[in-house]
Amino acid sequence: MKPLHVILSVIGGAVAGAAVGLLLAPEKGEDVRSKIVKILKEKGICLKKSKMDELVDEIEDQIDKVL
């Protein structure tokens, strides 16, 4: 494997792990969603609320498929 692929795999795994941890944490869904929005905004990703909700729902659906 190329070094770039390894680096991207590690970063992708870290992001997926963080998403799983946030979504499975014993907190209210609204609190978790607001944390996800805050983290994404800190990273420079700004989406409208409806698009952000779609993204969070998609992440949650993918996690449900894995578990």
Short mmCIF file of the C-alpha atoms (twelve columns), coordinates in Angstrom:
data_MODEL
# 
_entry.id   MODEL 
# 
loop_
_atom_site.group_PDB 
_atom_site.id 
_atom_site.type_symbol 
_atom_site.label_atom_id 
_atom_site.label_alt_id 
_atom_site.label_comp_id 
_atom_site.label_asym_id 
_atom_site.label_seq_id 
_atom_site.Cartn_x 
_atom_site.Cartn_y 
_atom_site.Cartn_z 
_atom_site.pdbx_PDB_model_num 
ATOM 1  C CA . MET A 1  0.000   0.000  0.000  1 
ATOM 2  C CA . LYS A 2  1.074   3.515  -0.647 1 
ATOM 3  C CA . PRO A 3  1.866   5.668  2.404  1 
ATOM 4  C CA . LEU A 4  -0.933  8.066  1.485  1 
ATOM 5  C CA . HIS A 5  -3.484  5.235  1.565  1 
ATOM 6  C CA . VAL A 6  -2.273  4.181  4.995  1 
ATOM 7  C CA . ILE A 7  -2.542  7.723  6.321  1 
ATOM 8  C CA . LEU A 8  -6.029  8.169  4.854  1 
ATOM 9  C CA . SER A 9  -7.101  4.820  6.310  1 
ATOM 10 C CA . VAL A 10 -5.917  5.816  9.768  1 
ATOM 11 C CA . ILE A 11 -7.656  9.191  9.564  1 
ATOM 12 C CA . GLY A 12 -10.854 7.574  8.261  1 
ATOM 13 C CA . GLY A 13 -10.781 5.030  11.074 1 
ATOM 14 C CA . ALA A 14 -10.280 7.735  13.669 1 
ATOM 15 C CA . VAL A 15 -13.204 9.754  12.320 1 
ATOM 16 C CA . ALA A 16 -15.442 6.680  12.195 1 
ATOM 17 C CA . GLY A 17 -14.437 5.720  15.739 1 
ATOM 18 C CA . ALA A 18 -15.142 9.187  17.025 1 
ATOM 19 C CA . ALA A 19 -18.544 9.206  15.313 1 
ATOM 20 C CA . VAL A 20 -19.435 5.823  16.811 1 
ATOM 21 C CA . GLY A 21 -18.331 6.963  20.237 1 
ATOM 22 C CA . LEU A 22 -20.381 10.125 20.025 1 
ATOM 23 C CA . LEU A 23 -23.495 8.435  18.712 1 
ATOM 24 C CA . LEU A 24 -23.406 5.599  21.229 1 
ATOM 25 C CA . ALA A 25 -22.651 7.802  24.216 1 
ATOM 26 C CA . PRO A 26 -25.336 7.880  26.908 1 
ATOM 27 C CA . GLU A 27 -26.407 11.440 26.156 1 
ATOM 28 C CA . LYS A 28 -29.476 12.954 24.584 1 
ATOM 29 C CA . GLY A 29 -29.553 12.857 20.797 1 
ATOM 30 C CA . GLU A 30 -29.867 16.635 20.621 1 
ATOM 31 C CA . ASP A 31 -26.741 17.076 22.730 1 
ATOM 32 C CA . VAL A 32 -24.788 14.646 20.575 1 
ATOM 33 C CA . ARG A 33 -25.968 16.293 17.380 1 
ATOM 34 C CA . SER A 34 -24.983 19.730 18.653 1 
ATOM 35 C CA . LYS A 35 -21.519 18.395 19.516 1 
ATOM 36 C CA . ILE A 36 -21.147 16.933 16.031 1 
ATOM 37 C CA . VAL A 37 -22.183 20.260 14.498 1 
ATOM 38 C CA . LYS A 38 -19.726 22.124 16.721 1 
ATOM 39 C CA . ILE A 39 -16.849 19.805 15.790 1 
ATOM 40 C CA . LEU A 40 -17.633 20.045 12.080 1 
ATOM 41 C CA . LYS A 41 -17.814 23.857 12.276 1 
ATOM 42 C CA . GLU A 42 -14.448 23.925 14.067 1 
ATOM 43 C CA . LYS A 43 -13.037 21.934 11.144 1 
ATOM 44 C CA . GLY A 44 -14.452 24.476 8.699  1 
ATOM 45 C CA . ILE A 45 -17.435 22.420 7.520  1 
ATOM 46 C CA . CYS A 46 -20.508 24.622 7.538  1 
ATOM 47 C CA . LEU A 47 -23.797 23.116 6.392  1 
ATOM 48 C CA . LYS A 48 -27.388 24.205 6.686  1 
ATOM 49 C CA . LYS A 49 -29.286 22.582 9.544  1 
ATOM 50 C CA . SER A 50 -31.249 20.296 7.224  1 
ATOM 51 C CA . LYS A 51 -28.078 19.093 5.477  1 
ATOM 52 C CA . MET A 52 -26.348 18.610 8.830  1 
ATOM 53 C CA . ASP A 53 -29.288 16.530 10.073 1 
ATOM 54 C CA . GLU A 54 -29.110 14.416 6.916  1 
ATOM 55 C CA . LEU A 55 -25.386 13.854 7.479  1 
ATOM 56 C CA . VAL A 56 -25.886 12.860 11.111 1 
ATOM 57 C CA . ASP A 57 -28.753 10.524 10.157 1 
ATOM 58 C CA . GLU A 58 -26.592 8.914  7.486  1 
ATOM 59 C CA . ILE A 59 -23.753 8.375  9.966  1 
ATOM 60 C CA . GLU A 60 -26.202 6.885  12.453 1 
ATOM 61 C CA . ASP A 61 -27.682 4.550  9.802  1 
ATOM 62 C CA . GLN A 62 -24.229 3.324  8.813  1 
ATOM 63 C CA . ILE A 63 -23.383 2.637  12.439 1 
ATOM 64 C CA . ASP A 64 -26.628 0.695  12.911 1 
ATOM 65 C CA . LYS A 65 -25.713 -1.479 9.910  1 
ATOM 66 C CA . VAL A 66 -22.317 -2.293 11.430 1 
ATOM 67 C CA . LEU A 67 -23.694 -3.105 14.855 1 
# 
